């Protein structure tokens, strides 16, 4: 037949069950360690993402403020041009 959890079927049927259990438990422990490491990495990535989102929000707010300021300055410049032409 095929391979089951890294063992050939005949090894599972004829092998020493204690050896198979030991090997599988070691592999499970390694898998759990890997998952724990990935979980910690995901926490760090999510924390960094939140920081970046906050920074982007602040930058967007600053851009809107600068755009408003630029609009006010351009309107002021236009009104000065109109005033000087009228004189």
PDB file with one MODEL, atoms N, CA, C and O in Angstrom:
MODEL        1
ATOM      1  N   UNK A   1       0.840  -1.175   0.000  1.00  0.00           N
ATOM      2  CA  UNK A   1       0.000   0.000   0.000  1.00  0.00           C
ATOM      3  C   UNK A   1       0.886   1.240   0.000  1.00  0.00           C
ATOM      4  O   UNK A   1       1.899   1.272  -0.698  1.00  0.00           O
ATOM      5  N   UNK A   2       0.530   2.232   0.750  1.00  0.00           N
ATOM      6  CA  UNK A   2       1.263   3.486   0.697  1.00  0.00           C
ATOM      7  C   UNK A   2       2.067   3.740   1.962  1.00  0.00           C
ATOM      8  O   UNK A   2       2.384   2.824   2.721  1.00  0.00           O
ATOM      9  N   UNK A   3       2.379   4.984   2.159  1.00  0.00           N
ATOM     10  CA  UNK A   3       3.154   5.392   3.325  1.00  0.00           C
ATOM     11  C   UNK A   3       2.199   6.026   4.327  1.00  0.00           C
ATOM     12  O   UNK A   3       1.343   6.830   3.956  1.00  0.00           O
ATOM     13  N   UNK A   4       2.349   5.667   5.583  1.00  0.00           N
ATOM     14  CA  UNK A   4       1.515   6.227   6.627  1.00  0.00           C
ATOM     15  C   UNK A   4       2.398   6.911   7.658  1.00  0.00           C
ATOM     16  O   UNK A   4       3.164   6.249   8.358  1.00  0.00           O
ATOM     17  N   UNK A   5       2.297   8.222   7.756  1.00  0.00           N
ATOM     18  CA  UNK A   5       3.054   9.008   8.733  1.00  0.00           C
ATOM     19  C   UNK A   5       4.557   8.721   8.673  1.00  0.00           C
ATOM     20  O   UNK A   5       5.212   8.664   9.713  1.00  0.00           O
ATOM     21  N   UNK A   6       5.103   8.542   7.491  1.00  0.00           N
ATOM     22  CA  UNK A   6       6.532   8.317   7.356  1.00  0.00           C
ATOM     23  C   UNK A   6       6.957   6.875   7.524  1.00  0.00           C
ATOM     24  O   UNK A   6       8.143   6.561   7.421  1.00  0.00           O
ATOM     25  N   UNK A   7       6.013   6.001   7.779  1.00  0.00           N
ATOM     26  CA  UNK A   7       6.313   4.584   7.934  1.00  0.00           C
ATOM     27  C   UNK A   7       5.630   3.814   6.825  1.00  0.00           C
ATOM     28  O   UNK A   7       4.541   4.171   6.374  1.00  0.00           O
ATOM     29  N   UNK A   8       6.287   2.752   6.395  1.00  0.00           N
ATOM     30  CA  UNK A   8       5.639   1.855   5.442  1.00  0.00           C
ATOM     31  C   UNK A   8       4.645   0.989   6.218  1.00  0.00           C
ATOM     32  O   UNK A   8       4.817   0.734   7.410  1.00  0.00           O
ATOM     33  N   UNK A   9       3.615   0.549   5.519  1.00  0.00           N
ATOM     34  CA  UNK A   9       2.548  -0.194   6.177  1.00  0.00           C
ATOM     35  C   UNK A   9       3.085  -1.436   6.891  1.00  0.00           C
ATOM     36  O   UNK A   9       2.656  -1.734   8.006  1.00  0.00           O
ATOM     37  N   UNK A  10       4.004  -2.156   6.278  1.00  0.00           N
ATOM     38  CA  UNK A  10       4.530  -3.362   6.923  1.00  0.00           C
ATOM     39  C   UNK A  10       5.310  -3.026   8.183  1.00  0.00           C
ATOM     40  O   UNK A  10       5.347  -3.831   9.113  1.00  0.00           O
ATOM     41  N   UNK A  11       5.948  -1.826   8.235  1.00  0.00           N
ATOM     42  CA  UNK A  11       6.658  -1.421   9.451  1.00  0.00           C
ATOM     43  C   UNK A  11       5.676  -1.176  10.596  1.00  0.00           C
ATOM     44  O   UNK A  11       5.966  -1.477  11.753  1.00  0.00           O
ATOM     45  N   UNK A  12       4.518  -0.628  10.254  1.00  0.00           N
ATOM     46  CA  UNK A  12       3.504  -0.368  11.271  1.00  0.00           C
ATOM     47  C   UNK A  12       2.937  -1.681  11.795  1.00  0.00           C
ATOM     48  O   UNK A  12       2.733  -1.848  12.998  1.00  0.00           O
ATOM     49  N   UNK A  13       2.688  -2.608  10.879  1.00  0.00           N
ATOM     50  CA  UNK A  13       2.100  -3.893  11.286  1.00  0.00           C
ATOM     51  C   UNK A  13       3.080  -4.754  12.060  1.00  0.00           C
ATOM     52  O   UNK A  13       2.717  -5.376  13.058  1.00  0.00           O
ATOM     53  N   UNK A  14       4.334  -4.790  11.595  1.00  0.00           N
ATOM     54  CA  UNK A  14       5.289  -5.732  12.169  1.00  0.00           C
ATOM     55  C   UNK A  14       6.273  -5.085  13.132  1.00  0.00           C
ATOM     56  O   UNK A  14       6.972  -5.780  13.870  1.00  0.00           O
ATOM     57  N   UNK A  15       6.330  -3.778  13.129  1.00  0.00           N
ATOM     58  CA  UNK A  15       7.337  -3.103  13.940  1.00  0.00           C
ATOM     59  C   UNK A  15       7.026  -3.107  15.421  1.00  0.00           C
ATOM     60  O   UNK A  15       5.927  -3.447  15.860  1.00  0.00           O
ATOM     61  N   UNK A  16       8.034  -2.717  16.162  1.00  0.00           N
ATOM     62  CA  UNK A  16       7.888  -2.587  17.608  1.00  0.00           C
ATOM     63  C   UNK A  16       7.024  -1.354  17.876  1.00  0.00           C
ATOM     64  O   UNK A  16       7.387  -0.234  17.516  1.00  0.00           O
ATOM     65  N   UNK A  17       5.893  -1.579  18.504  1.00  0.00           N
ATOM     66  CA  UNK A  17       4.938  -0.492  18.731  1.00  0.00           C
ATOM     67  C   UNK A  17       5.540   0.610  19.610  1.00  0.00           C
ATOM     68  O   UNK A  17       5.265   1.792  19.404  1.00  0.00           O
ATOM     69  N   UNK A  18       6.351   0.223  20.578  1.00  0.00           N
ATOM     70  CA  UNK A  18       6.968   1.229  21.451  1.00  0.00           C
ATOM     71  C   UNK A  18       7.915   2.133  20.664  1.00  0.00           C
ATOM     72  O   UNK A  18       7.979   3.337  20.913  1.00  0.00           O
ATOM     73  N   UNK A  19       8.640   1.557  19.725  1.00  0.00           N
ATOM     74  CA  UNK A  19       9.545   2.349  18.886  1.00  0.00           C
ATOM     75  C   UNK A  19       8.747   3.317  18.025  1.00  0.00           C
ATOM     76  O   UNK A  19       9.102   4.490  17.903  1.00  0.00           O
ATOM     77  N   UNK A  20       7.662   2.819  17.425  1.00  0.00           N
ATOM     78  CA  UNK A  20       6.824   3.676  16.597  1.00  0.00           C
ATOM     79  C   UNK A  20       6.225   4.820  17.415  1.00  0.00           C
ATOM     80  O   UNK A  20       6.180   5.963  16.962  1.00  0.00           O
ATOM     81  N   UNK A  21       5.773   4.499  18.613  1.00  0.00           N
ATOM     82  CA  UNK A  21       5.191   5.526  19.480  1.00  0.00           C
ATOM     83  C   UNK A  21       6.243   6.561  19.869  1.00  0.00           C
ATOM     84  O   UNK A  21       5.962   7.759  19.900  1.00  0.00           O
ATOM     85  N   UNK A  22       7.445   6.096  20.162  1.00  0.00           N
ATOM     86  CA  UNK A  22       8.527   7.010  20.530  1.00  0.00           C
ATOM     87  C   UNK A  22       8.864   7.951  19.378  1.00  0.00           C
ATOM     88  O   UNK A  22       8.997   9.159  19.570  1.00  0.00           O
ATOM     89  N   UNK A  23       9.000   7.394  18.199  1.00  0.00           N
ATOM     90  CA  UNK A  23       9.332   8.209  17.031  1.00  0.00           C
ATOM     91  C   UNK A  23       8.212   9.211  16.747  1.00  0.00           C
ATOM     92  O   UNK A  23       8.473  10.388  16.497  1.00  0.00           O
ATOM     93  N   UNK A  24       6.977   8.742  16.789  1.00  0.00           N
ATOM     94  CA  UNK A  24       5.849   9.640  16.532  1.00  0.00           C
ATOM     95  C   UNK A  24       5.741  10.740  17.591  1.00  0.00           C
ATOM     96  O   UNK A  24       5.422  11.884  17.270  1.00  0.00           O
ATOM     97  N   UNK A  25       6.005  10.395  18.846  1.00  0.00           N
ATOM     98  CA  UNK A  25       5.928  11.414  19.897  1.00  0.00           C
ATOM     99  C   UNK A  25       7.032  12.448  19.734  1.00  0.00           C
ATOM    100  O   UNK A  25       6.815  13.632  19.992  1.00  0.00           O
ATOM    101  N   UNK A  26       8.219  12.011  19.306  1.00  0.00           N
ATOM    102  CA  UNK A  26       9.300  12.959  19.034  1.00  0.00           C
ATOM    103  C   UNK A  26       8.931  13.887  17.878  1.00  0.00           C
ATOM    104  O   UNK A  26       9.184  15.090  17.933  1.00  0.00           O
ATOM    105  N   UNK A  27       8.339  13.327  16.851  1.00  0.00           N
ATOM    106  CA  UNK A  27       7.917  14.141  15.712  1.00  0.00           C
ATOM    107  C   UNK A  27       6.804  15.118  16.105  1.00  0.00           C
ATOM    108  O   UNK A  27       6.773  16.258  15.641  1.00  0.00           O
ATOM    109  N   UNK A  28       5.909  14.662  16.950  1.00  0.00           N
ATOM    110  CA  UNK A  28       4.843  15.534  17.434  1.00  0.00           C
ATOM    111  C   UNK A  28       5.423  16.679  18.263  1.00  0.00           C
ATOM    112  O   UNK A  28       4.973  17.818  18.143  1.00  0.00           O
ATOM    113  N   UNK A  29       6.404  16.389  19.090  1.00  0.00           N
ATOM    114  CA  UNK A  29       7.049  17.428  19.893  1.00  0.00           C
ATOM    115  C   UNK A  29       7.718  18.465  18.988  1.00  0.00           C
ATOM    116  O   UNK A  29       7.619  19.667  19.237  1.00  0.00           O
ATOM    117  N   UNK A  30       8.393  17.999  17.948  1.00  0.00           N
ATOM    118  CA  UNK A  30       9.021  18.925  17.004  1.00  0.00           C
ATOM    119  C   UNK A  30       7.980  19.776  16.271  1.00  0.00           C
ATOM    120  O   UNK A  30       8.182  20.970  16.049  1.00  0.00           O
ATOM    121  N   UNK A  31       6.883  19.149  15.906  1.00  0.00           N
ATOM    122  CA  UNK A  31       5.805  19.882  15.241  1.00  0.00           C
ATOM    123  C   UNK A  31       5.232  20.943  16.171  1.00  0.00           C
ATOM    124  O   UNK A  31       4.978  22.070  15.747  1.00  0.00           O
ATOM    125  N   UNK A  32       5.030  20.591  17.429  1.00  0.00           N
ATOM    126  CA  UNK A  32       4.506  21.558  18.403  1.00  0.00           C
ATOM    127  C   UNK A  32       5.464  22.723  18.590  1.00  0.00           C
ATOM    128  O   UNK A  32       5.027  23.869  18.696  1.00  0.00           O
ATOM    129  N   UNK A  33       6.767  22.449  18.633  1.00  0.00           N
ATOM    130  CA  UNK A  33       7.760  23.513  18.750  1.00  0.00           C
ATOM    131  C   UNK A  33       7.705  24.438  17.541  1.00  0.00           C
ATOM    132  O   UNK A  33       7.774  25.659  17.681  1.00  0.00           O
ATOM    133  N   UNK A  34       7.581  23.857  16.369  1.00  0.00           N
ATOM    134  CA  UNK A  34       7.505  24.660  15.147  1.00  0.00           C
ATOM    135  C   UNK A  34       6.255  25.535  15.155  1.00  0.00           C
ATOM    136  O   UNK A  34       6.310  26.709  14.788  1.00  0.00           O
ATOM    137  N   UNK A  35       5.138  24.965  15.569  1.00  0.00           N
ATOM    138  CA  UNK A  35       3.894  25.736  15.631  1.00  0.00           C
ATOM    139  C   UNK A  35       3.982  26.862  16.659  1.00  0.00           C
ATOM    140  O   UNK A  35       3.476  27.959  16.423  1.00  0.00           O
ATOM    141  N   UNK A  36       4.611  26.599  17.777  1.00  0.00           N
ATOM    142  CA  UNK A  36       4.783  27.629  18.796  1.00  0.00           C
ATOM    143  C   UNK A  36       5.657  28.765  18.263  1.00  0.00           C
ATOM    144  O   UNK A  36       5.367  29.941  18.480  1.00  0.00           O
ATOM    145  N   UNK A  37       6.724  28.398  17.567  1.00  0.00           N
ATOM    146  CA  UNK A  37       7.596  29.413  16.964  1.00  0.00           C
ATOM    147  C   UNK A  37       6.854  30.254  15.937  1.00  0.00           C
ATOM    148  O   UNK A  37       7.016  31.473  15.888  1.00  0.00           O
ATOM    149  N   UNK A  38       6.040  29.599  15.121  1.00  0.00           N
ATOM    150  CA  UNK A  38       5.254  30.323  14.121  1.00  0.00           C
ATOM    151  C   UNK A  38       4.252  31.253  14.796  1.00  0.00           C
ATOM    152  O   UNK A  38       4.014  32.365  14.326  1.00  0.00           O
ATOM    153  N   UNK A  39       3.669  30.796  15.894  1.00  0.00           N
ATOM    154  CA  UNK A  39       2.709  31.622  16.623  1.00  0.00           C
ATOM    155  C   UNK A  39       3.377  32.887  17.154  1.00  0.00           C
ATOM    156  O   UNK A  39       2.812  33.977  17.062  1.00  0.00           O
ATOM    157  N   UNK A  40       4.569  32.744  17.704  1.00  0.00           N
ATOM    158  CA  UNK A  40       5.314  33.900  18.209  1.00  0.00           C
ATOM    159  C   UNK A  40       5.670  34.856  17.066  1.00  0.00           C
ATOM    160  O   UNK A  40       5.568  36.074  17.213  1.00  0.00           O
ATOM    161  N   UNK A  41       6.081  34.302  15.943  1.00  0.00           N
ATOM    162  CA  UNK A  41       6.403  35.138  14.792  1.00  0.00           C
ATOM    163  C   UNK A  41       5.180  35.896  14.308  1.00  0.00           C
ATOM    164  O   UNK A  41       5.277  37.068  13.943  1.00  0.00           O
ATOM    165  N   UNK A  42       4.025  35.233  14.302  1.00  0.00           N
ATOM    166  CA  UNK A  42       2.793  35.892  13.873  1.00  0.00           C
ATOM    167  C   UNK A  42       2.425  37.038  14.814  1.00  0.00           C
ATOM    168  O   UNK A  42       1.940  38.076  14.364  1.00  0.00           O
ATOM    169  N   UNK A  43       2.651  36.859  16.113  1.00  0.00           N
ATOM    170  CA  UNK A  43       2.377  37.936  17.063  1.00  0.00           C
ATOM    171  C   UNK A  43       3.252  39.150  16.766  1.00  0.00           C
ATOM    172  O   UNK A  43       2.778  40.286  16.794  1.00  0.00           O
ATOM    173  N   UNK A  44       4.522  38.907  16.482  1.00  0.00           N
ATOM    174  CA  UNK A  44       5.441  40.004  16.162  1.00  0.00           C
ATOM    175  C   UNK A  44       5.017  40.693  14.869  1.00  0.00           C
ATOM    176  O   UNK A  44       5.013  41.922  14.789  1.00  0.00           O
ATOM    177  N   UNK A  45       4.663  39.906  13.861  1.00  0.00           N
ATOM    178  CA  UNK A  45       4.245  40.469  12.580  1.00  0.00           C
ATOM    179  C   UNK A  45       2.968  41.303  12.753  1.00  0.00           C
ATOM    180  O   UNK A  45       2.863  42.391  12.187  1.00  0.00           O
ATOM    181  N   UNK A  46       2.013  40.810  13.520  1.00  0.00           N
ATOM    182  CA  UNK A  46       0.770  41.550  13.737  1.00  0.00           C
ATOM    183  C   UNK A  46       1.031  42.849  14.495  1.00  0.00           C
ATOM    184  O   UNK A  46       0.422  43.877  14.195  1.00  0.00           O
ATOM    185  N   UNK A  47       1.926  42.807  15.466  1.00  0.00           N
ATOM    186  CA  UNK A  47       2.278  44.013  16.211  1.00  0.00           C
ATOM    187  C   UNK A  47       2.922  45.038  15.279  1.00  0.00           C
ATOM    188  O   UNK A  47       2.584  46.221  15.321  1.00  0.00           O
ATOM    189  N   UNK A  48       3.845  44.583  14.443  1.00  0.00           N
ATOM    190  CA  UNK A  48       4.488  45.478  13.481  1.00  0.00           C
ATOM    191  C   UNK A  48       3.477  46.034  12.483  1.00  0.00           C
ATOM    192  O   UNK A  48       3.550  47.205  12.111  1.00  0.00           O
ATOM    193  N   UNK A  49       2.532  45.196  12.049  1.00  0.00           N
ATOM    194  CA  UNK A  49       1.507  45.651  11.113  1.00  0.00           C
ATOM    195  C   UNK A  49       0.655  46.749  11.733  1.00  0.00           C
ATOM    196  O   UNK A  49       0.344  47.746  11.082  1.00  0.00           O
ATOM    197  N   UNK A  50       0.278  46.559  12.995  1.00  0.00           N
ATOM    198  CA  UNK A  50      -0.518  47.587  13.674  1.00  0.00           C
ATOM    199  C   UNK A  50       0.249  48.899  13.775  1.00  0.00           C
ATOM    200  O   UNK A  50      -0.322  49.970  13.573  1.00  0.00           O
ATOM    201  N   UNK A  51       1.539  48.821  14.085  1.00  0.00           N
ATOM    202  CA  UNK A  51       2.361  50.030  14.153  1.00  0.00           C
ATOM    203  C   UNK A  51       2.400  50.730  12.796  1.00  0.00           C
ATOM    204  O   UNK A  51       2.269  51.951  12.716  1.00  0.00           O
ATOM    205  N   UNK A  52       2.581  49.952  11.738  1.00  0.00           N
ATOM    206  CA  UNK A  52       2.619  50.534  10.396  1.00  0.00           C
ATOM    207  C   UNK A  52       1.278  51.141  10.007  1.00  0.00           C
ATOM    208  O   UNK A  52       1.235  52.208   9.396  1.00  0.00           O
ATOM    209  N   UNK A  53       0.183  50.469  10.357  1.00  0.00           N
ATOM    210  CA  UNK A  53      -1.143  51.018  10.059  1.00  0.00           C
ATOM    211  C   UNK A  53      -1.354  52.336  10.784  1.00  0.00           C
ATOM    212  O   UNK A  53      -1.921  53.269  10.216  1.00  0.00           O
ATOM    213  N   UNK A  54      -0.904  52.428  12.035  1.00  0.00           N
ATOM    214  CA  UNK A  54      -1.017  53.680  12.785  1.00  0.00           C
ATOM    215  C   UNK A  54      -0.194  54.780  12.109  1.00  0.00           C
ATOM    216  O   UNK A  54      -0.639  55.921  11.984  1.00  0.00           O
ATOM    217  N   UNK A  55       0.997  54.418  11.684  1.00  0.00           N
ATOM    218  CA  UNK A  55       1.865  55.404  11.030  1.00  0.00           C
ATOM    219  C   UNK A  55       1.257  55.864   9.703  1.00  0.00           C
ATOM    220  O   UNK A  55       1.295  57.052   9.383  1.00  0.00           O
ATOM    221  N   UNK A  56       0.703  54.939   8.940  1.00  0.00           N
ATOM    222  CA  UNK A  56       0.066  55.291   7.673  1.00  0.00           C
ATOM    223  C   UNK A  56      -1.116  56.213   7.937  1.00  0.00           C
ATOM    224  O   UNK A  56      -1.316  57.184   7.207  1.00  0.00           O
ATOM    225  N   UNK A  57      -1.900  55.925   8.968  1.00  0.00           N
ATOM    226  CA  UNK A  57      -3.027  56.781   9.319  1.00  0.00           C
ATOM    227  C   UNK A  57      -2.571  58.199   9.646  1.00  0.00           C
ATOM    228  O   UNK A  57      -3.191  59.169   9.212  1.00  0.00           O
ATOM    229  N   UNK A  58      -1.490  58.317  10.409  1.00  0.00           N
ATOM    230  CA  UNK A  58      -0.958  59.642  10.744  1.00  0.00           C
ATOM    231  C   UNK A  58      -0.456  60.358   9.496  1.00  0.00           C
ATOM    232  O   UNK A  58      -0.666  61.561   9.343  1.00  0.00           O
ATOM    233  N   UNK A  59       0.205  59.625   8.606  1.00  0.00           N
ATOM    234  CA  UNK A  59       0.697  60.233   7.371  1.00  0.00           C
ATOM    235  C   UNK A  59      -0.454  60.692   6.483  1.00  0.00           C
ATOM    236  O   UNK A  59      -0.387  61.763   5.881  1.00  0.00           O
ATOM    237  N   UNK A  60      -1.506  59.889   6.400  1.00  0.00           N
ATOM    238  CA  UNK A  60      -2.671  60.283   5.601  1.00  0.00           C
ATOM    239  C   UNK A  60      -3.315  61.545   6.170  1.00  0.00           C
ATOM    240  O   UNK A  60      -3.728  62.432   5.424  1.00  0.00           O
ATOM    241  N   UNK A  61      -3.397  61.616   7.497  1.00  0.00           N
ATOM    242  CA  UNK A  61      -3.957  62.800   8.145  1.00  0.00           C
ATOM    243  C   UNK A  61      -3.097  64.024   7.848  1.00  0.00           C
ATOM    244  O   UNK A  61      -3.625  65.100   7.570  1.00  0.00           O
ATOM    245  N   UNK A  62      -1.795  63.870   7.903  1.00  0.00           N
ATOM    246  CA  UNK A  62      -0.876  64.987   7.609  1.00  0.00           C
ATOM    247  C   UNK A  62      -1.004  65.415   6.145  1.00  0.00           C
ATOM    248  O   UNK A  62      -0.950  66.607   5.844  1.00  0.00           O
ATOM    249  N   UNK A  63      -1.170  64.472   5.255  1.00  0.00           N
ATOM    250  CA  UNK A  63      -1.348  64.791   3.825  1.00  0.00           C
ATOM    251  C   UNK A  63      -2.622  65.601   3.631  1.00  0.00           C
ATOM    252  O   UNK A  63      -2.626  66.578   2.882  1.00  0.00           O
ATOM    253  N   UNK A  64      -3.703  65.207   4.297  1.00  0.00           N
ATOM    254  CA  UNK A  64      -4.957  65.963   4.182  1.00  0.00           C
ATOM    255  C   UNK A  64      -4.782  67.391   4.697  1.00  0.00           C
ATOM    256  O   UNK A  64      -5.283  68.342   4.097  1.00  0.00           O
ATOM    257  N   UNK A  65      -4.056  67.531   5.827  1.00  0.00           N
ATOM    258  CA  UNK A  65      -3.796  68.868   6.365  1.00  0.00           C
ATOM    259  C   UNK A  65      -2.999  69.708   5.374  1.00  0.00           C
ATOM    260  O   UNK A  65      -3.304  70.882   5.164  1.00  0.00           O
ATOM    261  N   UNK A  66      -1.984  69.110   4.768  1.00  0.00           N
ATOM    262  CA  UNK A  66      -1.171  69.844   3.796  1.00  0.00           C
ATOM    263  C   UNK A  66      -1.965  70.196   2.550  1.00  0.00           C
ATOM    264  O   UNK A  66      -1.773  71.269   1.976  1.00  0.00           O
ATOM    265  N   UNK A  67      -2.851  69.310   2.125  1.00  0.00           N
ATOM    266  CA  UNK A  67      -3.699  69.605   0.963  1.00  0.00           C
ATOM    267  C   UNK A  67      -4.631  70.768   1.264  1.00  0.00           C
ATOM    268  O   UNK A  67      -4.831  71.637   0.415  1.00  0.00           O
ATOM    269  N   UNK A  68      -5.208  70.794   2.472  1.00  0.00           N
ATOM    270  CA  UNK A  68      -6.065  71.914   2.862  1.00  0.00           C
ATOM    271  C   UNK A  68      -5.265  73.214   2.884  1.00  0.00           C
ATOM    272  O   UNK A  68      -5.736  74.249   2.413  1.00  0.00           O
ATOM    273  N   UNK A  69      -4.063  73.154   3.430  1.00  0.00           N
ATOM    274  CA  UNK A  69      -3.198  74.327   3.483  1.00  0.00           C
ATOM    275  C   UNK A  69      -2.846  74.803   2.078  1.00  0.00           C
ATOM    276  O   UNK A  69      -2.842  76.005   1.812  1.00  0.00           O
ATOM    277  N   UNK A  70      -2.554  73.877   1.188  1.00  0.00           N
ATOM    278  CA  UNK A  70      -2.233  74.232  -0.194  1.00  0.00           C
ATOM    279  C   UNK A  70      -3.434  74.863  -0.875  1.00  0.00           C
ATOM    280  O   UNK A  70      -3.268  75.811  -1.643  1.00  0.00           O
ATOM    281  N   UNK A  71      -4.639  74.367  -0.619  1.00  0.00           N
ATOM    282  CA  UNK A  71      -5.852  74.952  -1.195  1.00  0.00           C
ATOM    283  C   UNK A  71      -6.058  76.375  -0.690  1.00  0.00           C
ATOM    284  O   UNK A  71      -6.391  77.271  -1.466  1.00  0.00           O
ATOM    285  N   UNK A  72      -5.861  76.581   0.607  1.00  0.00           N
ATOM    286  CA  UNK A  72      -6.026  77.913   1.185  1.00  0.00           C
ATOM    287  C   UNK A  72      -4.997  78.867   0.595  1.00  0.00           C
ATOM    288  O   UNK A  72      -5.326  80.008   0.271  1.00  0.00           O
ATOM    289  N   UNK A  73      -3.762  78.417   0.453  1.00  0.00           N
ATOM    290  CA  UNK A  73      -2.724  79.285  -0.102  1.00  0.00           C
ATOM    291  C   UNK A  73      -2.990  79.609  -1.565  1.00  0.00           C
ATOM    292  O   UNK A  73      -2.756  80.734  -2.006  1.00  0.00           O
ATOM    293  N   UNK A  74      -3.474  78.634  -2.313  1.00  0.00           N
ATOM    294  CA  UNK A  74      -3.760  78.909  -3.720  1.00  0.00           C
ATOM    295  C   UNK A  74      -4.937  79.866  -3.853  1.00  0.00           C
ATOM    296  O   UNK A  74      -4.935  80.722  -4.737  1.00  0.00           O
ATOM    297  N   UNK A  75      -5.949  79.735  -2.985  1.00  0.00           N
ATOM    298  CA  UNK A  75      -7.069  80.677  -3.004  1.00  0.00           C
ATOM    299  C   UNK A  75      -6.603  82.079  -2.620  1.00  0.00           C
ATOM    300  O   UNK A  75      -7.052  83.066  -3.203  1.00  0.00           O
ATOM    301  N   UNK A  76      -5.710  82.166  -1.647  1.00  0.00           N
ATOM    302  CA  UNK A  76      -5.178  83.468  -1.236  1.00  0.00           C
ATOM    303  C   UNK A  76      -4.372  84.095  -2.363  1.00  0.00           C
ATOM    304  O   UNK A  76      -4.466  85.301  -2.591  1.00  0.00           O
ATOM    305  N   UNK A  77      -3.592  83.307  -3.061  1.00  0.00           N
ATOM    306  CA  UNK A  77      -2.796  83.821  -4.182  1.00  0.00           C
ATOM    307  C   UNK A  77      -3.700  84.290  -5.309  1.00  0.00           C
ATOM    308  O   UNK A  77      -3.424  85.309  -5.942  1.00  0.00           O
ATOM    309  N   UNK A  78      -4.764  83.564  -5.563  1.00  0.00           N
ATOM    310  CA  UNK A  78      -5.705  83.960  -6.617  1.00  0.00           C
ATOM    311  C   UNK A  78      -6.404  85.262  -6.255  1.00  0.00           C
ATOM    312  O   UNK A  78      -6.597  86.123  -7.113  1.00  0.00           O
ATOM    313  N   UNK A  79      -6.785  85.411  -4.992  1.00  0.00           N
ATOM    314  CA  UNK A  79      -7.468  86.646  -4.583  1.00  0.00           C
ATOM    315  C   UNK A  79      -6.513  87.828  -4.632  1.00  0.00           C
ATOM    316  O   UNK A  79      -6.941  88.944  -4.924  1.00  0.00           O
ATOM    317  N   UNK A  80      -5.227  87.615  -4.355  1.00  0.00           N
ATOM    318  CA  UNK A  80      -4.242  88.687  -4.467  1.00  0.00           C
ATOM    319  C   UNK A  80      -4.079  89.105  -5.927  1.00  0.00           C
ATOM    320  O   UNK A  80      -3.941  90.292  -6.224  1.00  0.00           O
ATOM    321  N   UNK A  81      -4.094  88.129  -6.837  1.00  0.00           N
ATOM    322  CA  UNK A  81      -3.984  88.436  -8.263  1.00  0.00           C
ATOM    323  C   UNK A  81      -5.175  89.274  -8.717  1.00  0.00           C
ATOM    324  O   UNK A  81      -5.011  90.218  -9.490  1.00  0.00           O
ATOM    325  N   UNK A  82      -6.358  88.938  -8.245  1.00  0.00           N
ATOM    326  CA  UNK A  82      -7.568  89.671  -8.613  1.00  0.00           C
ATOM    327  C   UNK A  82      -7.512  91.091  -8.057  1.00  0.00           C
ATOM    328  O   UNK A  82      -7.896  92.041  -8.739  1.00  0.00           O
ATOM    329  N   UNK A  83      -7.035  91.238  -6.819  1.00  0.00           N
ATOM    330  CA  UNK A  83      -6.933  92.558  -6.184  1.00  0.00           C
ATOM    331  C   UNK A  83      -5.925  93.442  -6.912  1.00  0.00           C
ATOM    332  O   UNK A  83      -6.181  94.631  -7.102  1.00  0.00           O
ATOM    333  N   UNK A  84      -4.786  92.887  -7.323  1.00  0.00           N
ATOM    334  CA  UNK A  84      -3.771  93.694  -8.011  1.00  0.00           C
ATOM    335  C   UNK A  84      -4.195  94.054  -9.425  1.00  0.00           C
ATOM    336  O   UNK A  84      -3.795  95.105  -9.925  1.00  0.00           O
ATOM    337  N   UNK A  85      -4.984  93.228 -10.082  1.00  0.00           N
ATOM    338  CA  UNK A  85      -5.461  93.527 -11.424  1.00  0.00           C
ATOM    339  C   UNK A  85      -6.495  94.640 -11.385  1.00  0.00           C
ATOM    340  O   UNK A  85      -6.592  95.433 -12.322  1.00  0.00           O
ATOM    341  N   UNK A  86      -7.257  94.702 -10.323  1.00  0.00           N
ATOM    342  CA  UNK A  86      -8.317  95.693 -10.205  1.00  0.00           C
ATOM    343  C   UNK A  86      -7.766  97.080  -9.911  1.00  0.00           C
ATOM    344  O   UNK A  86      -8.464  98.069 -10.136  1.00  0.00           O
ATOM    345  N   UNK A  87      -6.572  97.184  -9.428  1.00  0.00           N
ATOM    346  CA  UNK A  87      -6.010  98.490  -9.060  1.00  0.00           C
ATOM    347  C   UNK A  87      -5.384  99.198 -10.192  1.00  0.00           C
ATOM    348  O   UNK A  87      -4.873 100.305 -10.021  1.00  0.00           O
TER     349      UNK A  87
ENDMDL
END
